[in-house]
Amino acid sequence: MEQVLQTYTVGIVDLLPGVQIPIRDTHTNLKGILKRMFRDDDAKEKGLVEEGLLSMDKVSGTFDMFLDCYKQAGVDVDVHAEIKVLEHFYRSELRFAGNDPFIACSKPACLCCELYFKYHPARIVIPASHKKVWTKWSPPKVEYGARLSAQAIEQRKILSKITEDLREEIINQVLQRSKHSHWHPDSRTGITDSLIVNHQVISMLAENSETSDSESNLGLSDGSEREDVSDVEEDGGVSLLV
C-alpha cells in the first residue's frame, strides 16, 4: 500500500441532508403499524405478532417509549459517514483505488447502513456491522415530485428492501422471544465512550423485557438492560440480534 500511504489527498465529501422524522397521525398506533407490516392474507401471523407485542407492552411500556420519538419536533437526523462517502463516489461516478469498492470506517456500520450498502446499486463491499439501530438514522434526502426522478426511484427500491429485511427480523424475534445480546462498544478498539442511556433509543417497537418465569424479549433492546450504559453521545443504539 506504499502508493496510497505516501501519496494521498484528504478531501471533504458533500453534506447530505437527511429526511425529517415523520409526523405522528391517527394511524401511528400498534394496530396501524401491524396493518402496514402484514398483508390481508397474513392474518394468522399478524395475530401472533400482535399478541406478543401486547404482552411485552404490558411488561415494559414499549409502545409509549416508541411514541416518544415522535414528540421531539425538529430533532436532527443523521446521514451516517459511510453512506455520505458511498453516495459521493456513486453520484460523482468516481473510481476506487485499485478498483476495490471498499469504504473504510473507524468502526463497524450500524444495521441500517449495512442494509443500505447491501441493496445499493453501486455494489460496494458490505461493511461489518455491530447490528445496532440508531433512531436518528436517515437515508439521504431525495426530492419526490409528481414525476419520480431516477434518483428517487433508486432510493425507493433500496428502502423497500431494507424495510422488508427489518420486518422479517422483528417478526422472527417477536415470535421466538430471542434473548438480546449484551451491550458492547461500537468501535473496533472497544474504548467507545459510554453515557447514561438516552431514551430515544426505543423506536422499533423494542425493549428488553423480563418476566418472572423467563428472560425472553423482543430481541431489540436499548443496549443497557436498564442499569447499564449506552454507547456514544449521538442518540443511543438499539441492539438488533440477527
Disulfide bonds with the S-S distance in Angstrom:
none
